[in-house]
Amino acid sequence: MARLTGLSPVDSMSAVIIHTSDWRLGASLQGSSRFTEQERFLSWLLGALDEHKADALLVAGNIFDGTHPDPASMQLFYSFLAKAADPHRGCAVILLAGSFDSGVLLDAPASLMKHLGIHLLGQPDADPQRALITVGSDRSQPSAVIAAMPFVHPLTLGIRAVGQQPQEQARALTEALATRYGQLADAAALMAPRCPLIGAGHLAASGLPSAEQSRALPPIGHAGLPAETIFDPRFKHVALGHSRSTRALDSGRVWYSGAPLALTMDDVERSQNVLRIDVDGEVVVTPVEVPRFRDIQTLRGPIEQILSSIAAFQSKAPLPAWLDICVEGARPGVDLEQAIHTTLARFAARHRPRVLQLRRVESQKTPAQKRPSKTPRTPSEVFEALALETLGHAPEPDMLDCFKTLLDAKDGTP
């Protein structure tokens, strides 16, 4: 999917919306900070808003990597908002809290931000007017209405896990969300009856593979929700967050933009995108590929093969590459770290790849290392089996103790 160029200006009855989500500012990969890549993405995004003559930027949740973002991530966020909301840009900015954001934190400056054309929606609001934002190249004659709702915890809606089956919880949550979005659609019909209605939110709709979800949602029926029921036919398009990959559902009416950066090693082979939404009576969605700021590659094999791959490695990305290295069947007496360091030293310092992680596994496991033939039954047995399969050896005592501590905390054991 190529980046769009040479787009003609939109007319006064149309709107261009850029949809993105799951920035996860403050996130790391294998313990390495993604700050520089996130900084470059936000700089690129400002240019994309100008290039596509965007009337609105919609960020559908998981802005931060947790409810207590670090100061550097907060500074990066607010610096971006100041530039995105520049009056000369003429772009409304709409941001929703996701499942790992702090709604209270985002809501704190909402009143001030609204005067700058920035709409922060951290917690669900009883007033539908706050959740309805009109957009278009002509503000006096809007081209679309966005009905935006941040992530809603089931407990906020009075839905509890105790005494209910998962199917009952999911049904109750679906009905509650459908009611809320229906109320927003009713209010939008009074506000701008002739404008297409765009829904925005943060949830895991049915059809979204669990492996692509950005983070786990609360275990109260909040996965696999039917988007076609939550968003009734009055919604011409639905922009959602909570997926690491770009995906369309409900015959193309519902879209996840996906994360702009690879958040796990499973994501590095995928393209990352933002979505351009053209509203001109009808709605047209076009993925816009985000440049790759850093190559991240997994190298697996014997040490000779690894060293050969490193020596031949090339990258056109602006930042030095990260290598996830798994050495199979390491020979006795071979200093892996030194051999890899020597090979990497041939690169110029500014372009030198860095080892993200170095693992060793035996090419053929000894009987003591083989996965138990019996099916694991207890959580500790499952953990040990997975560690054996992933790491190539049984978990260290400290790792096993940490797991048991977490398991006891989950079960409420003092």
Buried (B, 14 or more C-beta within 10 A) or exposed (E): EEBBEEEEEBEEBBBBBBBBBBBBBBBEBEEEBBBEBBBBBBEBBBEBBEBBBBBBBBBBBBBBBBEEBBEBBBEBBEEBBEBBBEEEBBBBBBBBBBBBBBBEBBBEBBEEBEEBBBBBBBBBBEEBEBBBBBBBBBEEEBBBBBBBBBBBBBEEBEBEBEEBEEEEBBBBBBBBBBEBBBBBBEBBBEBBEEBBBBBBBBBBBBBBEEEBBBBEBBEBBBBBBBBBBBBEEBBBBBBBBBBBBBBBBBEEBBBBBBBBBBBEBEBBEBBBBBBBBBBBEEBEBBBBBBEBBBBBBBBBBBBEEBBBBBEEBEBEBEBBBBBBBBBBEBEEEEEBEEBBEEBBEEBEEEEEBEBBBBBBBEEEBEEEEEEEEEEBEEBBEEBBBEBBEEBBBBBEEEBBEEBBEEBEEEEEEE
